[in-house]
Structure formats: structure tokens, C-alpha cells
Amino acid sequence: MEDRAVVTEAQIAEGLGRLGLDSTSSVLVHASLRSFGRVADGAEAVCRALVGTCGTVMMPSGTWDLTGVPAPPGLVRPHNAYYNADTWAAFDDALESAVPFRPDLPVDRWLGRVSETMRLGFAHERSTHPLFSFLAVGTHARQLIEAQRLEWPLGPIEALAERGGHVLLLGVGHTSNTTIHLAEQHLGRSRFYRYAKVAPGAWAELPNVPGESHRFDEIEAALRPVTTEVRIGDCRARLVGVEDVLTCATRLIVNDPAAMLCSDEDCRCGAALQQRLASLT
């Protein structure tokens, strides 16, 4: 079998340019390294291409797997769709196993190697949300990161929208598109309480943490007219304005409160729907 061609940093940068990105661009990136095929210098090449092409690059850098804990026994929030520890002993064990957030904590593995590589060698700024941090590098990095508050973790995306920023999907679908969650939350949907260790022996309840996204690809057809797409190696690279995502997702949810949600009784989608319906009464 013939080996696939190796994708270089220069080719990635050229592909980003074909999308229309340049030093004035601010982007929220969701990326899969594997999607490119073979990449010379791996995730570092992707990061160098992003930082070398765009004026500001932001990525999710959550630490849920390290800092998150279950809800304490007996603490129930309406339509919260989360699990409680069975006993206080089990909760204490989970709390002991978790760690408080630190800026040097690794990014959750499911967010991808590119995010972790950006944290290690490129990012100037990282927010301090115990579960849902963002990292950023470039001209507007600090302003974007400072827009996050404990009670409003998606604030950096709002700040990106105000700057005319874009969502850049590198080999991933809209199931990775966090901006859709912001549209949900503006409409009272997917506003969950979650829990994290914040200090030795101490935990906090954190509001407005988003939920499921496994049906978000249903937005693709509606976004296609405002999406620019190119191929970079094997990677399907797509660029769409943050405001376009918010407008489209808002229209879908206003027309159908269950839009982009599944009907599985065991899924958190049901709680998100109930939140939306409650907001309409």
C-alpha cells in the first residue's frame, strides 16, 4: 500500500489562508490531529500554522476529568440531569481523588492533542474556570479570556462574537462546536449545575455548564450557505462566523424547542428540553 503524503506546516498554513484567515482573524478552534493524516511535527505543526496565520487563536481547555466531582448526596436541582454520589463517603472519595484547577493542568484528553499542545507551548492566556477553561494566544487573547466568569463560562465566546470572530472546525463536526451551547443558554436551555474541587477538602457548585452535543450536526445544512470549506491533507476544514452559528442555532431552537436534542429518556437532552420549555412559561 502506498504511504499517504505527509502534511506539512506550510500546507496547513496555506489551507488556512484559503479559508480567508489572516493576521486580523480571531478564531475559536476545535481540531482533530488525526483528521489530517500524517503531519510532519504533529500537533506542534498545526499549532504553529494556526498561530502564524491568525491574529488570535482560542481553544477549549477544560479539565473535567481531573477537577470534576459528582453532586453531593441529596442535592437536587430542577432539570439538572446529573448524578449524585450515593453516600457522603463516596462523595468524599471522589473529592479526595480530584484536584483543584491550576493553570498547568493538562487539557482533558477528549478535547484533542492540538489543544494540549497549544497549552504546553503556545498559549499566553488561560482562564481559571474549575471545569470549563479556555486558552488563547494572540492580539485579543487577554480580552477574550477575561470575559469568562464562574457564573458564565461561555463568556469568551460572546466576546469573540463581538469581535466578529469565527469558529474553525479542523476535522471535527458540529458536535464539537461549543458556540451552539451559547445559543442554547441564551434561550434558557442547557444551563446545568456541575461540581468541582476548588481547594483541599473543598468543592463548589458551578452554574451554566452546558450539556450534550451529540445531535449538533443537525445544524450543518442550515449553516452550509455561510460556511467556507477546504481540504488540508485529509482534513475537512470549515470556517463559519460565530454570529452566524448563534443566529442559525437560535432560529432552530425558537422554531423547535427540541432541535438538536435526542429523545433518549436516559440522556441529559431531556433535561435541556425541559429547561427551554420552562423558560417559555
Secondary structure, 3 states (H helix, E strand, C coil): CCCCCCECHHHHHHHHHHCCCCCCCEEEEEECCHHHCCECCHHHHHHHHHHHHCCEEEEECCCHHHHEECECCCCCCCCCCCCECCCHHHHHHHHHHCCCCCCCCCCCHHHCHHHHHHHHHCCCEECCCCCCCEEEEECCHHHHHHCCECCECCHHHHHHHHCCCEEEEECCCHHHCCHHHHHHHHCCCCCEEEEEEEECCEEEEEEEECCCCCCHHHHHHHHHHHEEEEEECCEEEEEEEHHHHHHHHHHHHHHCCCCCCCCCCCCCHHHHHHHHHHHCC
